[in-house]
């Protein structure tokens, strides 16, 4: 269950990459988020994206993903986030490949990295705290910057 939510407060944030989405405040009013886990075969748009960019998504050349359990958080029918856990790339960090879908259109992916403090990691691993008590650093990367891809090696996000 390494997939985590993006909406955390009170954490230090590195300035590796900062994205702001302009969303009307009424979009999420009176909507309870619903979370479920699905396999990649249930999300055809993501499956197609990963197939088109397969050279980046394997354990030899970049990112190895857990596609058996994709976290889907739904805010009504028109807004969803998809989170795929990145396996074992950085010791002590939780990294997720994130896509946002609004009105059927999926965004370019980003990577969110959660690097917990030593105390938080110990307490979390011992099940003394949940992720809602996260302490540490959250960093957001574009897929390009995360892979250190050159301009000649662009990722096909269309």
N, C-alpha and C positions, 0 to 999 in steps of 0.2 A: 504494500500500500504506500509506495513512495510518491505517488502523484499527489501534488499539493495544490491548494487554492492560491490564486494570485492576489487576493484581497486581504492583505495583512497590514496592520498599522503599527506604528511605534518602532520600526526597525531602521537601522542604518541602511542607506542605499548608496551604492557606488554609482558614479556617473559614467559608466561604460557606454550606456545608451539609454536615452530617455524618450519614451513615446507617450503622447497624450492623445486620447481619443475624445472628440467632442460628442457627448451624448446628452440629449435633453434629459433633465432630471425626472421627467414624468415617465421615461421609458421603463424603469424598473419599479415604479410605485405599485404597491399592492401585489407584487409578484414574489413568491417564495422560490428560491432557487431549488432545483431538483437535480440531484447527482445520481448518475448510474455509471456502471462500467460495461463497456462493450468491446468486442474484438474488432480488429481492423476491417474484417470483411463486412461489417455493419456500417462502415463509414466510407463509401465508395470514393468520395472526393479526396480524402486523405490517402487512401490506397493508391489512387491514380498519381497523386503528387509524389509519393514515396517511390513508386515504380519509375517515374520519369527521372528521378534524381537518385537512383539506387547506388550510384558510385559513392555517394556521401554517407549512405546509411547501411554500413556493414562494419564489422569489428576490425577489418584491416585498414580501412581508409578514412574513418571518421567517427560516425555516431552509430552505436548499436542500440536499437530501440526495443522496448518491450511492447509488442503490438498485441499481446493477448489480453491486456487490460487497459483500455483507453478510458480515462476519466472524462465523462461528458457532464458538464454543468449547464442546465437549461434555465433560462429566464424567459418563460413563455415560449411561444412557438417560433419567435423571430430572432432570438439571440442565444447562442451556445458557445461554450469554450470547450476545446478538446485538448487534453494533456496526455502526452506519451512520456513515460519514464525513460531517461537515458541511462543505460547500464554502465556502471563501473568506470566512467571516464576520469573522475577526479575523486581522490580519497577524501572521505568525510563530507562530501557535498551531495545534495540532492539536485539533480538537473532534469528539467522537463522541456520537451519540445511543445510549444503552445500555438494553437491556431484559434482564431476567433471567427465565428460565423454569424453574420448579420443579414437577415432577409435572404438567406440562401447563398450568400457570397462569402467565401472563406478568405481570410487575410493571409498576407505573407507570414510565415512562421517566425517566431521568436524563441529564444532560449531563456528560461528563468532558472537561475542558480540560487539555491538556498545553502549558505555556508553557516551552520550553527556554531555558537560558542562551544567550547569544550564541555562546559557544564550542561548546556542544553542537550548536546548529543548524548552524553552519558545518561541524563535523566530520561530523555526520549527513548533511548535503547532499553532502559530498565523499566519502561512504561510508567514512569512516575509523573510525566507531563505529556499532554497531547500537543499537536502542532499549533493549536491556537495560542500556546504560550511561547511561540518561537522567539528566540533571542539570537541575533547574529546579523549577517549581511545578506541582502537580496540584490542580485545583479541581473540586469536584463541585457541580452545580446541580440543582435540580428543574427540570422543563420550564417550570413557571409562572414561577419566578424568572428563568430564563434569558431568557424572552421578555418579562419585566416585565409579565405579564398581570395585569389587575385582577381582583378577585373577581367582577365582573360578566361577565368574559370567560374563564370556566373552560374548561379543556381536558377533553374527554370521554375518560377513560381506561377506561371500562367497555366 
